[in-house]
Amino acid sequence: GGAQYNVMCNENGGTGDDLLVYKLGEDHYMLVVNAANTDKDYEWLKKHADEGVVLENISDQISLLALQGPLAMQVLQKLVDDGTNLDDIRPFRFKENVGLAGAKALVSRSGYTGEDGFEIYCKNVDAVSLWNSILKAGKEEGVVPCGLGARDTLRFEAVLPLYGQELSPEISPLEAGIGFAVKLNKEQDFIGKEALKKLKENGFSRKPVGIEMIGRGIPRHGYKVFSGEKEIGAITTGTQSPTLKKNIGLALIHPDYADVDTKVEVEIRNKKIEGKVVSLPFYKRSK
């Protein structure tokens, strides 16, 4: 009944992927990885699985719908047809076989937006009708279809890392600011543990920060960050924030320049535009 955020490290301590692990039973787990990494992660798991571990890739059998926002429970509860009280599902907990609009689904109190909400895992054959039922049930509350661009803005404002930007095989969880997901003092060993220990002992050469632009310009992924003439890092994600009405970015920069209010410059179209380091997260929901 519990879900946990995890990081799959490589031998060098870099991030192979970040994922959710759902405990379905004492010896039965469901891993939810980034879709683009499905095949890569499956091969990695097969390569490193202990004897007796049975792995099955069920990605082509299951669809995932995410209903997110402060009214998510109010809307989804309308579709429950087996008496389940969704408010009993606490954050990072889940319930299997919930009856929703004639379908059965695993309902998880989780998401990737910084808001309250649910992730709904159902059979592929039920996904379209369930999607339509949610839109119909939430019409009064203003539920709308939401694409990856909007989802990316939400997770970015809430400072939730994205694989391929804040996380990569070359960026460790410690450098990405999610060290809580790799317990270096735990007794059990894990792939990358020794490399991460050394990194922690030797100190990091880069640190995640938030940058708010002072000059006109939008920081984008890959743009270089400077202090004077010295290149100190790069933007991992950036956009014009719809919520804050500001041009902001996440960056990995040298720790010497990571203090709040430190002035930096972002190279945008061959021009260095002034910005400053700000505290994170950019946005935090009120309740």
C-alpha distance (Angstrom), angle and dihedral (degrees) to the residues before:
residue distance angle dihedral
G1 . . .
G2 3.80 . .
A3 3.79 132.7 .
Q4 3.78 126.4 -158.5
Y5 3.78 134.0 -165.5
N6 3.79 110.1 -126.7
V7 3.78 141.5 176.7
M8 3.79 124.1 -138.7
C9 3.81 105.8 -147.7
N10 3.77 130.7 -164.5
E11 3.81 124.0 -135.5
N12 3.82 91.4 -88.7
G13 3.79 92.7 55.2
G14 3.80 92.9 -105.4
T15 3.79 121.9 136.5
G16 3.80 115.3 -97.2
D17 3.80 90.1 177.3
D18 3.78 143.7 -37.1
L19 3.77 117.7 -125.1
L20 3.78 148.3 161.5
V21 3.79 120.9 -109.2
Y22 3.81 116.8 -154.1
K23 3.80 117.6 -161.5
L24 3.80 105.0 -141.6
G25 3.82 93.7 166.9
E26 3.79 143.0 -18.8
D27 3.81 91.4 -75.3
H28 3.80 100.1 15.4
Y29 3.80 124.3 87.4
M30 3.78 136.6 168.1
L31 3.81 117.6 -148.4
V32 3.79 117.9 -157.1
V33 3.80 109.0 -162.0
N34 3.79 132.9 176.5
A35 3.80 106.6 -73.5
A36 3.81 94.7 -126.9
N37 3.81 89.4 55.0
T38 3.81 97.9 48.6
D39 3.81 98.3 109.0
K40 3.81 94.3 37.3
D41 3.81 92.6 49.9
Y42 3.80 92.9 45.6
E43 3.81 91.2 53.9
W44 3.81 90.7 46.3
L45 3.81 91.4 51.7
K46 3.81 92.4 47.5
K47 3.78 90.1 50.7
H48 3.80 94.0 51.6
A49 3.81 103.1 31.7
D50 3.78 116.6 123.0
E51 3.80 119.8 -119.6
G52 3.78 110.9 -79.7
V53 3.81 95.1 29.7
V54 3.81 111.9 124.8
L55 3.80 116.4 -154.4
E56 3.80 126.2 -166.2
N57 3.80 127.1 179.3
I58 3.83 105.2 -143.1
S59 3.82 96.3 167.0
D60 3.80 94.0 117.4
Q61 3.82 91.7 53.7
I62 3.80 99.8 52.4
S63 3.79 135.7 61.8
L64 3.79 125.6 -161.2
L65 3.79 124.8 -147.3
A66 3.81 120.4 -176.4
L67 3.80 120.0 -155.9
Q68 3.80 107.2 -169.9
G69 3.80 137.3 178.1
P70 3.81 141.6 64.6
L71 3.83 92.5 -66.3
A72 3.82 95.9 46.0
M73 3.80 95.2 107.7
Q74 3.80 92.8 45.2
V75 3.80 90.2 54.7
L76 3.80 99.7 40.7
Q77 3.80 93.7 46.5
K78 3.82 88.1 65.1
L79 3.82 89.2 65.4
V80 3.82 97.6 48.5
D81 3.79 108.4 112.8
D82 3.81 102.4 174.0
G83 3.81 101.6 59.7
T84 3.82 96.9 -100.4
N85 3.81 112.8 155.0
L86 3.80 104.1 -142.3
D87 3.79 91.5 -161.1
D88 3.82 87.1 70.2
I89 3.82 88.5 66.9
R90 3.79 104.5 87.5
P91 3.83 124.7 -158.7
F92 3.82 112.1 -65.2
R93 3.80 91.1 11.6
F94 3.79 126.5 106.5
K95 3.78 143.9 -168.5
E96 3.80 125.5 -144.5
N97 3.80 127.9 -141.1
V98 3.79 96.1 19.4
G99 3.79 111.2 170.6
L100 3.82 109.0 -122.1
A101 3.80 120.8 174.1
G102 3.80 91.9 -34.1
A103 3.80 95.4 -43.7
K104 3.80 132.2 97.5
A105 3.80 118.4 -125.7
L106 3.76 144.5 168.4
V107 3.80 104.2 -118.8
S108 3.80 117.4 -158.2
R109 3.83 126.3 -172.6
S110 3.77 93.6 -135.0
G111 3.77 142.8 93.7
Y112 3.77 148.1 159.1
T113 3.78 102.5 -111.5
G114 3.81 107.4 77.6
E115 3.81 88.9 -111.9
D116 3.79 134.2 98.5
G117 3.76 114.8 -89.4
F118 3.77 150.1 110.6
E119 3.78 138.1 -90.0
I120 3.79 110.9 -147.5
Y121 3.82 120.7 -157.5
C122 3.80 114.0 -165.0
K123 3.80 140.8 155.2
N124 3.79 114.1 -78.0
V125 3.80 91.4 -116.7
D126 3.82 90.8 59.7
A127 3.81 98.2 45.0
V128 3.81 100.8 88.0
S129 3.81 95.9 46.0
L130 3.82 90.8 45.2
W131 3.82 90.2 49.3
N132 3.81 90.4 52.2
S133 3.81 92.0 45.4
I134 3.81 91.3 53.3
L135 3.82 92.4 49.8
K136 3.81 90.6 48.7
A137 3.81 94.4 45.8
G138 3.80 91.9 47.3
K139 3.80 98.5 44.4
E140 3.81 93.2 105.3
E141 3.82 91.2 48.3
G142 3.80 92.0 49.1
V143 3.81 101.0 -109.0
V144 3.81 110.4 175.2
P145 3.83 135.0 179.1
C146 3.78 109.9 -96.0
G147 3.79 127.5 -158.4
L148 3.78 132.5 -150.5
G149 3.81 93.0 -93.0
A150 3.81 92.3 60.5
R151 3.80 91.1 41.7
D152 3.79 89.8 51.9
T153 3.81 91.9 52.4
L154 3.80 91.2 51.1
R155 3.79 95.7 48.8
F156 3.81 90.0 44.7
E157 3.83 94.1 52.8
A158 3.82 88.8 49.2
V159 3.85 89.2 46.4
L160 3.81 97.3 -121.5
P161 3.83 108.0 158.4
L162 3.79 121.7 -117.2
Y163 3.79 122.8 -148.2
G164 3.78 110.0 -116.3
Q165 3.79 92.2 30.8
E166 3.83 115.2 40.9
L167 3.81 90.5 12.4
S168 3.80 130.4 45.3
P169 3.82 141.0 139.1
E170 3.82 85.9 -88.6
I171 3.82 95.6 48.9
S172 3.80 117.9 70.9
P173 3.82 123.5 -145.4
L174 3.81 88.0 -115.2
E175 3.80 92.6 57.0
A176 3.81 91.2 43.2
G177 3.81 91.9 56.7
I178 3.81 96.8 -112.1
G179 3.79 97.7 105.9
F180 3.82 88.7 135.2
A181 3.81 87.4 77.0
V182 3.82 94.3 59.8
K183 3.80 111.9 56.2
L184 3.80 105.2 -160.1
N185 3.80 94.1 -177.8
K186 3.80 95.0 55.1
E187 3.78 117.5 112.8
Q188 3.79 96.1 -128.3
D189 3.75 118.4 85.2
F190 3.79 123.1 -128.1
I191 3.78 135.4 -178.2
G192 3.80 109.8 -81.8
K193 3.81 95.2 16.8
E194 3.82 96.3 120.0
A195 3.81 92.6 45.9
L196 3.80 90.7 50.5
K197 3.80 91.4 48.6
K198 3.81 90.4 54.5
L199 3.79 91.1 47.0
K200 3.79 90.9 52.6
E201 3.80 92.4 47.1
N202 3.82 94.0 47.9
G203 3.80 95.1 42.6
F204 3.78 130.8 -118.0
S205 3.77 124.1 -78.4
R206 3.82 92.0 -154.9
K207 3.78 138.7 32.4
P208 3.83 134.2 -166.0
V209 3.81 115.1 -110.0
G210 3.76 140.2 166.6
I211 3.80 118.6 -117.9
E212 3.79 125.9 -161.2
M213 3.78 116.1 -164.2
I214 3.81 117.7 -123.8
G215 3.79 95.2 -179.9
R216 3.80 123.7 53.8
G217 3.78 113.1 -80.4
I218 3.78 142.4 85.6
P219 3.81 118.3 -114.6
R220 3.81 112.5 -133.2
H221 3.79 135.2 -168.3
G222 3.81 110.9 -72.3
Y223 3.81 97.2 17.1
K224 3.81 111.5 139.8
V225 3.82 121.8 -115.1
F226 3.81 120.8 -145.5
S227 3.77 141.1 -171.8
G228 3.77 102.8 -156.3
E229 3.79 105.6 -49.1
K230 3.79 93.8 -22.9
E231 3.81 118.4 100.8
I232 3.82 105.5 -137.2
G233 3.81 104.0 172.3
A234 3.78 146.6 -51.2
I235 3.80 142.0 -90.6
T236 3.81 114.1 -101.5
T237 3.83 97.4 -174.7
G238 3.79 131.5 0.5
T239 3.78 141.2 163.6
Q240 3.77 145.6 140.2
S241 3.80 101.5 -77.1
P242 3.83 112.0 -127.6
T243 3.81 90.4 -160.3
L244 3.81 99.1 46.1
K245 3.83 98.3 29.1
K246 3.80 88.6 -135.4
N247 3.81 136.0 114.3
I248 3.79 105.1 -113.2
G249 3.78 140.1 163.6
L250 3.76 144.4 -174.0
A251 3.78 114.9 -128.4
L252 3.77 141.7 -180.0
I253 3.80 106.9 -137.0
H254 3.80 140.6 159.6
P255 3.83 110.3 -73.2
D256 3.83 91.9 -124.4
Y257 3.82 88.9 71.2
A258 3.80 99.0 39.7
D259 3.81 101.1 95.9
V260 3.81 116.5 116.4
D261 3.84 113.8 -94.1
T262 3.83 93.0 21.6
K263 3.81 107.8 145.8
V264 3.82 115.5 -124.7
E265 3.79 137.1 164.5
V266 3.79 128.9 -129.1
E267 3.79 118.9 -152.1
I268 3.80 106.5 -128.2
R269 3.83 117.6 174.5
N270 3.81 91.3 -19.1
K271 3.81 92.5 -51.1
K272 3.80 125.1 107.2
I273 3.81 108.9 -129.9
E274 3.80 121.1 -166.2
G275 3.78 122.3 -113.5
K276 3.78 139.4 154.2
V277 3.80 137.3 -134.2
V278 3.82 112.0 -105.8
S279 3.80 134.2 -172.7
L280 3.81 120.8 -92.5
P281 2.96 146.5 -87.5
F282 3.78 98.4 44.1
Y283 3.81 89.2 -152.7
K284 3.80 133.0 21.1
R285 3.78 123.4 179.9
S286 3.79 115.7 -117.8
K287 3.80 95.8 -125.0
